[in-house]
């Protein structure tokens, strides 16, 4: 059945949805919607990279505060608690989840092509 679908040139929307689970926009690329695929892929990769940068910088700050030997002096514990910007990470995670949902919703709007 898969070979018949591929040989007739009809692209499966369910396969495109599975591709979108790996990377938002990959299903749009598969279906030939290049502009929409680029928008979803670029947005999701940007959110992932930004989240990774925020996390790594915060953990570096946390490690510097934790390893200087003066944890209990002054406001060190409060600084350590604020080292990682969890709010920014959750916002980026929310945007990434929204990108996933929008890319799957966009795939649901594509008309299903059935071989004749």
N, C-alpha and C positions, 0 to 999 in steps of 0.2 A: 504494500500500500504506500509506503514511503517513497519507493522508486517511481510509482505512478504519479505521485504528487509532484515530485521533483522534475520528472521528465515532461510533464504538461506545462510547467512554468507557473503553476499556481502556488502561492506561498501561504503557508499555514499560519493563521493568527495565533493558535495555541503555542506553536513553536516560538513565535515572536514574543509572546508573553513570558515564556520560560527564559528567553534571552534577556528580557527586561529585568528579571530577578537577579541576574548577574550584574547588569549595569543599566540603569535607566537610559533609554534612548537606543539601546542595542536592537530592540524589536523594531523600532522605527527605521533604523538603518536596514534591517533585513527586509522590511516591506517597501523600501525605496523612498521613504520620507526623510531625506537627508537633512533638511533644515531643522525639522522638529527633533530628529535624533541628535543632531549636534547641540541643540539648545539643552535638551535633557541631560546628555552626557557631560557637557561642559559644566552645567550647573551642579550636577551631583559630584563630579570630580573636584570642583572648586570647594564645595562644602566639606568634602572628606579631607582635602589637603589643609583647609583652614582649621578644621577641628584638630587635625594631627599637630599642626603648628602650635595652636593654643595649648593643647595638652602637653607637648614636649617642653615648651617654654615655661609653663606652670610647674611641671615636675622638676625642671632644672632649678627654678627659683626655690621650690620646696626643698630640694636636696642641698642647696647652698645654705639655707637657713638651718636645716637639720644637722648638717655636718660641721658647723662652726663651733660647737661645744658650748654655746650660750643659749640653749633652748629655753631655760627657765628664767632668763633675765629680761626685764623690761617687757616689751610687747612682742617678743619673739613667737610665742604660741599663736597669738592673733594673726601675725604676719604669715605664719605657716598655714593657718586655716584659710587665708585669703590668697595663697600662692597660685592655686589653680582656679581659673575662672569658670566654675561649673555652670553658671548661668549662660555664658557664651556657648559652652559646649552643648547644652541642652537646646538652645536656640538653633544651632547648626544642625543638630540631630533632627529637630522638628522640620527644618527646611529640607533636609535630605529625605525624610519620610514623605513629606509632601511631594517632592520630585518623583519618588517611586509611585505614589498614588496617582499623580497626574499623568505619568507616562503610561500606566496601565489603563487609566480612563481613556486616554487618547487612542490606545489600541482597541478598546471596546467600541469606539466610534467608527473604526475602519470597517467598511462592509465586508462581509465574509464572501470569498470567492469560491465557488464550488465547480469542480470540473464537470464538463457537459457529458 
